[in-house]
Amino acid sequence: MATLKCKSCKLPFKKDDDIMVVDGNYNEAVHDECHYNYLANMHLNNLISLKGLKEELENE
């Protein structure tokens, strides 16, 4: 069998990787972190510090 690779980052899966399969589509398996990164980038999400969050809330 060929080396199985993540459809997102193209790196081979390792024995201890957590692999995400969505809707039973095993041909599109990805590392769980790649899936989370993909979901986070689909929307207008961003990371912010607690200080930054407080400042933004004060500005509303």
N, C-alpha and C positions, 0 to 999 in steps of 0.2 A: 504494500500500500504506500502511496505517495505521502510525503510529509504534510500533515494537516496544518494549515496556516489561517491566521485571523484574517477575515475579509476586510477589516478596517486598516490595521497597521501592517499587515502582510508578514508579520513575524510568526515563526512556527509555534504551535502550542507545546508547552512543556507538561510533564507528568502532573505537576501540582498546580497548574493554572486553573482559575475559575473561568469557565466558558459559558457564555450567554447564547442561548438559542431562543429566538423570538418566533412565536406562533408555529412552532414545530418545523421551522425551516432550517434543517441541519446543514444545508449547503451554504448558508450565510452565517455560520457560527463566528462569534467574535469574543475577544477577551472581555470580561465584565467591565473593566475600567475603560476600554475603548467604547463600549456601549454607553456608559454613563457620560463620557466626554462627548459623544455624538449627540445624546439627548440634551446635554447642557448647551451645546452650540446651536441647536435648532431654534432656540428662542432668544429673546433679548435678555439673557442672563448675564450677570457679571458677579465677580467676587468683590466683597467690600469689607473693610475692617469695621469693628464695632464703633470706633470713633467716626469713621466716614458715614456709617448708617445714622448715627445720632445727628451729625451735621445735616444730612439730607432730610431727616425728619423735621429738624428745626426750620429748614428752608421752605417746607411745604405750606 
